Amino acid sequence: MESDLSPVWEHPAGRRPRVQSTRFLVIQSRDALFRRALAIVDVLGAYFGLLFAVLIVGHGTIEPRWPAALIGPFVVLTSKAIGLYDRDQSTVRKTTLDELPSILYLSVFYTLAVWLSEGVILDGWLTRPEVFGLAVATFVSITLGRAIARSVVLAATPSERCVVLGSAEEAAKTADKLGGSSGVKATFVGRVALSAEEAGNANGTPTLGSIESIGRLVAEHDVERVIIAPDSHDQDEILNAIRLVKALGVKVSVLPRLLEVVGSSSTFDEVDGITLLGVPQDGLSKSSALLKRLMDVGIASVLLVLLSPLFFLLAIAIKLDSRGPVFFRQKRIGRRGEQFEMFKFRSMVRDAESIKDRLKDHNEVEGGLFKITEDPRITFTGRFLRRMSIDELPQLINVVTGHMSLVGPRPLVPDEDALIEGWERRRLAVQPGMTGLWQIFGSSRIPMHDMVKIDYLYGANWSIWLDLKILMRTVPYVLRRRGL
């Protein structure tokens, strides 16, 4: 019996038929809808930015001329050139936040083009405030427009049908992520095993078949994307499977195990046809650490001043609700294993730590962490503080004093830190943070083993943009009360 993985040239006419035409048309139409919607909002955002600059900032002293109609095609071509229309076609998660640097580049380049050609497209000359207003209004309007456009298209299009080529464990983990992540509209169809023998080890995960019949399975189940989780299996066979799936018109995503160590910020290098992957060093350089520290102190100091009236009111509420101090101080492990006292608003009764041992049977978190949804130790005011996610705000004091950062690994108590050994302790190469990847990926319900991996990768991939992105993503997670 012929395997689906046999080379394309062994088949009639030297090629394979694509996936069922209806499913292929769905893939094409979804991608086209994303591109067209994004192009429309890009053009509208550019025109809005220009009108904002000349009518609002400039009070209508100058007017656009007819050549300003060429702004639309110029913005679309520029966006295409910097890859702003191609990302959604390759990714499972449709997000605008990751595009902000490219959108900023587009806005600045567009503003520069308008400024250089103002004698042609405008009946007058732009002032400095108008040029600045043009850049800011364009950036904001295109960003908001793209976020709205993606939400509308996701809601209007059918869910993307995905299968995982890999182990039952990886398939179950991927299925869980596909069903619980924002910006993702995907249906986990099932798993394709890496071998016929492994197909029997399903462990409750729906298994469609093995890699030998992947072509037929993709067609039968109307699969639109294959997510490949390779292991020590024959790499040539996996590569053949990737080529076959792509030839069928199906999208491919890969879970690269290598990036669990080197991180996604690695740099591709080419030396006379040989591709090398440059791995960044662990931790932060002196200049990066200084830049991160300046951002921490600046933002934390401003927030402490602005939030001081709220701190005063919360202190009164805590004292009136139960006996004990306003702040809860707890020993945590910081950078390089040094202990420090972390501040929080007290949300539990005074003797909460002594009661903890009696509640261990109700723990909901694996791997050494402790979390109970309906914790009886929490006071009435404490429930409000946690529900609004403001019990952590006093950690701004720790940020100013240098024991913590706004963004970083989760600070652990000594008992939890003692469970971490070997290379996993490299997570302590950077300051612990008030928030981090561990927070936006699911807060304290992430098992310890997965959390230390996330913390390690944060240190390996650090950049100011990564910190800003995590801070921006923390806001919606807090508003959705993900930390409860």
C-alpha positions, 0 to 999 in steps of 0.5 A, spaced: 500 500 500 502 506 497 504 511 503 501 518 503 508 520 504 511 518 498 514 523 493 510 528 489 513 526 483 511 519 484 504 521 483 500 522 476 502 528 473 507 529 478 503 533 483 497 531 488 490 534 488 489 539 493 485 538 499 477 538 498 476 544 494 471 547 499 475 547 505 481 550 500 476 556 498 475 557 506 482 558 507 483 562 501 477 567 503 479 567 510 486 570 509 483 575 503 478 577 508 483 579 513 488 582 508 482 586 505 479 588 512 486 591 514 488 594 508 481 598 509 482 600 516 490 602 514 487 607 509 482 610 513 487 611 519 491 614 514 486 619 512 483 620 519 490 622 521 491 627 516 484 630 517 486 630 524 492 634 523 489 639 518 482 640 521 483 639 529 491 641 530 491 646 525 484 649 526 483 648 518 488 653 516 490 649 510 486 644 506 488 637 502 488 637 494 486 632 490 493 628 489 491 627 497 487 621 494 494 617 492 495 617 500 491 610 500 495 606 495 501 609 498 499 606 505 497 599 502 503 598 498 508 601 504 504 596 509 505 590 504 512 592 504 513 591 511 509 585 512 503 588 515 498 583 511 502 577 511 502 575 518 495 573 519 496 568 514 501 564 518 499 565 525 494 561 529 493 567 534 491 574 530 493 579 534 495 587 533 499 588 539 505 584 536 505 589 530 505 595 534 513 596 532 511 595 525 505 600 525 509 605 528 514 605 523 508 605 518 506 611 521 512 615 522 514 613 514 507 616 512 508 622 516 515 623 513 512 622 506 506 627 507 511 632 510 516 632 504 510 632 499 506 637 502 506 642 497 503 637 492 497 634 496 496 640 501 494 647 500 499 650 505 505 648 510 504 643 516 507 646 522 511 642 527 504 641 532 501 638 526 506 634 523 506 631 530 499 630 531 499 627 524 504 621 526 500 620 533 493 620 530 495 615 524 498 610 529 493 610 534 487 610 529 491 604 525 492 600 531 485 601 534 482 600 527 486 593 526 484 591 533 477 592 531 477 589 524 481 583 526 475 582 532 470 583 526 473 578 521 474 573 527 467 573 529 464 573 522 469 567 519 468 559 521 473 556 526 480 554 523 480 546 524 487 544 526 490 537 528 496 536 532 502 531 529 505 529 535 504 525 542 498 525 546 501 529 551 503 535 546 496 534 543 492 535 549 496 541 551 495 544 544 488 543 544 487 546 551 491 553 549 487 553 542 481 553 546 483 558 552 487 564 548 484 570 546 485 572 539 484 565 537 478 561 533 480 554 532 477 547 533 482 542 535 480 536 530 484 531 533 491 528 533 495 524 528 501 520 531 508 520 529 508 512 528 502 507 527 505 504 534 504 510 538 497 511 535 494 506 540 497 511 546 492 516 546 491 517 553 484 520 552 486 524 546 482 523 540 487 520 535 485 520 527 491 516 525 498 516 524 503 520 520 503 514 514 496 516 512 496 524 514 494 526 507 488 522 507 486 524 514 487 532 512 482 531 506 477 527 510 477 531 516 477 538 512 483 540 516 486 547 515 492 547 519 497 542 522 501 543 528 507 539 528 510 537 535 516 533 533 520 529 537 526 524 536 522 521 531 525 520 524 526 527 522 526 526 514 519 523 515 517 529 519 520 533 513 516 529 508 510 530 512 511 538 512 512 538 505 506 534 503 501 538 507 504 544 504 503 541 497 496 540 499 494 547 501 494 546 508 497 551 513 503 548 517 505 551 524 511 547 528 512 547 536 520 547 535 523 544 542 529 548 540 526 555 542 525 552 549 532 553 550 534 559 545 528 563 546 524 567 540 529 573 540 535 568 537 538 571 530 538 568 524 545 568 521 547 566 514 555 564 512 556 562 505 549 558 504 550 555 512 544 558 516 546 559 523 542 561 529 545 566 534 543 565 541 543 571 546 546 570 552 543 569 559 541 575 563 541 583 561 547 587 559 549 593 564 546 598 559 540 593 558 539 593 566 540 600 566 535 602 561 530 597 565 531 600 571 530 607 569 523 605 566 521 601 573 523 607 577 520 612 572 513 608 572 513 606 579 514 613 582 509 616 578 504 611 579 505 611 587 504 619 587 497 618 583 495 612 587 497 615 594 489 617 595 487 610 593 492 607 598 490 611 604 482 609 603 484 602 602 488 602 608 482 605 612 478 599 609 483 594 611 483 596 618 476 597 619 475 590 617 479 586 621 485 586 626 492 586 623 497 591 619 495 594 613 501 591 609 502 583 609 510 582 608 512 576 606 519 573 605 520 572 597 526 570 593 529 575 588 535 576 583 541 571 585 537 568 590 537 574 595 531 574 600 527 580 600 520 582 604 515 583 598 509 588 600 502 587 599 495 589 602 493 584 607 487 580 604 487 575 609 486 574 617 492 575 621 494 568 622 493 566 615 500 562 615 498 558 621 492 555 618 495 554 611 497 547 613 490 545 614 488 547 607 493 543 603 488 538 601 484 543 598 490 546 593 488 547 586 495 548 583 500 542 581 508 543 582 509 546 589 505 552 588 499 553 593 492 556 591 485 555 593 479 559 589 474 560 595 480 561 600 476 561 607 482 565 610 480 571 605 477 577 609 471 581 606 475 587 604 480 582 601 476 579 597 474 586 594 482 587 593 483 581 590 477 581 585 479 588 583 487 585 583 489 591 587 492 587 593 499 587 589 499 595 588 504 596 594 509 592 590 510 598 587 514 600 593 519 594 592 520 596 585 522 603 587 527 600 592 530 595 587 528 589 590 523 588 584 521 590 577 515 592 573 516 585 569 520 579 571 519 572 573 514 570 579 517 572 586 517 565 590 517 564 597 523 560 600 519 553 600 517 554 593 524 556 590 527 550 594 524 546 589 527 549 583 534 546 581 539 545 576 538 550 569 531 552 572 535 557 577 537 561 571 530 564 572 533 568 578 538 572 573 533 578 572 529 581 578 522 578 579 516 582 577 510 585 579 507 581 572 510 577 567 509 572 562 507 567 567 501 572 569 498 573 562 499 566 560 494 564 566 497 566 573 498 562 579 495 556 576 501 554 571 504 548 574 511 550 577 515 546 571 512 550 566 512 557 570 520 556 570 521 555 563 517 561 562 521 565 566 527 562 563 525 564 556 523 571 559 530 572 561 533 569 554 528 574 550 528 580 554 527 587 551 524 594 552 519 592 547 517 585 551 516 589 557 512 594 554 508 588 551 507 584 557 505 591 561 499 592 556 497 585 556 496 585 563 491 590 563 486 586 559 487 580 564 486 584 570 480 587 567 478 579 566 479 577 573 484 572 570 488 572 577 482 569 581 
